[in-house]
Amino acid sequence: MKTVTIEELDDKTGQWLRQAVRHEQVIVTDHGRPIAEVSAYPGQGVTPGGGRGFRNRALLPEYEAIMNRPVGGTDSTEIIGQDREDRL
């Protein structure tokens, strides 16, 4: 269990929230007195075996549909070059 001051939580909220999800509870203190506890949402914490199951994730159907589409379009250097020519 980690302990963090309210000021530290304010400065680095995201870091401490990710810490709670990855490992454990985070206790927030104000002038040395515990005032809050941050923990992972049920089902979002560490899984048995050490990870959150990223490799076993399911893709959203919308993402899966576009995942293998060819990527194309105009190269950014061409766009910038054309823009510069138009300004001259």
matplotlib code that plots the C-alpha trace (Angstrom):
import matplotlib.pyplot as plt

x = [0.0, 1.3, 0.7, 0.6, -0.2, -3.1, -0.6, 1.3, -2.0, -2.9, 0.4, 0.5, -3.1, -2.7, 0.5, -1.2, -4.4, -2.3, -0.4, -3.6, -4.8, -1.4, -0.6, -2.6, -4.5, -3.1, -3.9, -4.3, -3.3, -3.9, -1.4, -0.5, -4.0, -5.6, -8.5, -9.1, -8.3, -7.8, -8.2, -8.9, -12.4, -13.6, -12.3, -9.7, -6.9, -4.0, -5.0, -3.6, -0.4, 0.8, -0.8, -4.0, -4.6, -3.6, -2.6, -5.9, -8.0, -10.9, -10.9, -13.9, -15.8, -15.5, -11.7, -11.4, -13.3, -10.8, -7.7, -6.5, -7.5, -4.6, -3.2, -2.6, -2.9, -0.7, 2.8, 3.1, 6.3, 4.3, 1.6, 4.2, 6.1, 2.9, 1.9, 5.3, 5.1, 1.6, 3.0, 5.7]
y = [0.0, 3.4, 6.7, 10.0, 13.6, 15.5, 17.9, 15.0, 13.6, 17.0, 17.3, 13.8, 12.4, 10.2, 8.6, 7.7, 6.4, 4.1, 3.0, 2.0, 0.0, -1.7, -2.7, -1.7, 0.9, 4.4, 6.2, 10.0, 12.0, 15.6, 16.9, 13.3, 12.1, 9.6, 11.1, 8.9, 5.6, 5.2, 1.7, 0.0, -0.2, -3.8, -6.0, -3.5, -4.3, -6.8, -10.2, -13.4, -14.0, -10.5, -8.5, -6.8, -9.2, -6.8, -9.6, -11.3, -8.2, -8.2, -5.6, -3.4, -4.5, -0.9, -1.0, -4.5, -3.5, -0.7, -2.3, -3.9, -1.1, 0.1, 3.4, 6.0, 9.6, 12.4, 12.5, 15.5, 16.7, 17.1, 19.1, 21.4, 21.8, 22.7, 25.2, 26.9, 27.1, 28.7, 31.4, 32.5]
z = [0.0, -1.0, 0.9, -0.9, 0.3, -1.2, -2.8, -4.5, -5.7, -7.1, -8.9, -10.4, -10.4, -13.4, -12.1, -8.8, -10.4, -12.7, -9.6, -7.9, -10.9, -11.4, -7.9, -4.9, -3.0, -2.6, 0.7, 0.4, 3.5, 4.5, 7.1, 7.9, 8.4, 6.0, 4.2, 1.2, -0.5, -4.2, -5.6, -8.9, -10.2, -9.8, -12.6, -13.7, -11.3, -11.4, -12.6, -11.1, -12.9, -12.8, -15.6, -16.5, -19.4, -22.2, -24.5, -23.9, -24.7, -27.1, -29.9, -30.3, -33.5, -34.9, -34.5, -35.8, -39.0, -39.8, -38.5, -41.7, -44.1, -46.2, -45.1, -47.8, -48.8, -49.7, -48.2, -45.7, -47.5, -50.7, -48.9, -47.3, -50.5, -52.4, -49.7, -49.9, -53.7, -53.5, -51.2, -53.6]

ax = plt.figure().add_subplot(projection="3d")
ax.plot(x, y, z, "-o")
ax.set_aspect("equal")
plt.show()
